[in-house]
Structures are given as C-alpha cells and as structure tokens.
Amino acid sequence: MRLIGINIPDNKRVDIGLTHLYGIGRTTAAKILDSIKIEAGKKVKSLTSEDVKKIQDYIEKNHKIGDELRQVIRTNISRLKEIESYRGSRHLRKLPVRGQRTKTNSRTVRGNVRKTVGSGKRKVDLK
C-alpha cells in the first residue's frame, strides 16, 4: 500500500505500518487510529480504500510528516545557530546537544573517532 508517497508493507499491522512515515511513531499512530476509529491490530492489506483515505486526510490535516517536517527541524536548528545559543553552538561543532557526556560515548556524533593505543609492543616478523 502507498500512503503519502511512502510504501507501507502489506503484511504488517496498521499501527506498525504507519511508523514507516517519517514523523509518526507508535503513540502517534495509535492516536491517529483511535481518532478515526480503525482497529490497530488490523493488517494493512485488509484496509479498504475508504480507510486509507481517512488515514491520509487525517494525517495531512493534523500532522507534519516527511520532507515538510525535516524542513521545519532544519529551520529550527539554523535559528538556534543564528541566535548563537548554547544548543546552536553544539550543533555547529557537531557535538551532542542534549547534555550527554563527551569524554566517552559520543562517537556517533563525532564521527567514530577512535584514539586507542595498543599494548605498545611491536610485533616482530618471524623469518
């Protein structure tokens, strides 16, 4: 099934399938399905075209998803950088923004920089 330009697997449940859309997680998917009264345990392939239209209309009216959401996030980050806030400066330096420690455990943000040293002994080539 195709929903708002994204392919959703047919063999998954509807609440799990909706999480394939950027910006919709498990709780948001559950709220969407509750508000339009579709059973969450239903498989995606068993949805009627009316159900798909209901889901699509509700998401377009009430949620920002996909590229639109990415654009909003990008503008928020650039605003933080422009006003030179602490969070903006962390984004500029590509460091963790939300208070995580940086002595260890920030490899994913910093780019997996490993500066560990071996035992110090050189391996001797055997002839």
WOZIHU-V602075 format. One record per backbone hydrogen bond with DSSP energy under -0.5 kcal/mol. NH is the residue of the N-H (numbers start at 1). CO is the residue of the C=O. If there is no record, write none. Layout:
# WOZIHU-V602075
<<NH/CO> <NH/CO>>
This chain:
# WOZIHU-V602075
<<3/6> <6/3> <8/1> <12/9> <14/42> <15/40> <17/13> <18/14> <19/16> <20/17> <21/18> <24/21> <25/23> <29/25> <30/26> <31/27> <32/28> <33/29> <34/30> <35/31> <36/32> <37/34> <38/33> <42/39> <44/12> <45/10> <46/43> <47/44> <52/48> <53/49> <54/50> <55/51> <56/52> <57/53> <58/54> <59/55> <60/56> <61/57> <62/58> <63/59> <65/63> <66/22> <68/65> <70/66> <71/67> <72/68> <73/69> <74/70> <75/71> <76/72> <77/73> <78/74> <79/75> <80/76> <81/77> <82/78> <83/79> <84/81> <85/80> <89/85> <90/86> <91/87> <92/88> <93/89> <94/91> <95/90> <110/106> <111/107> <112/107> <114/112> <115/113>>
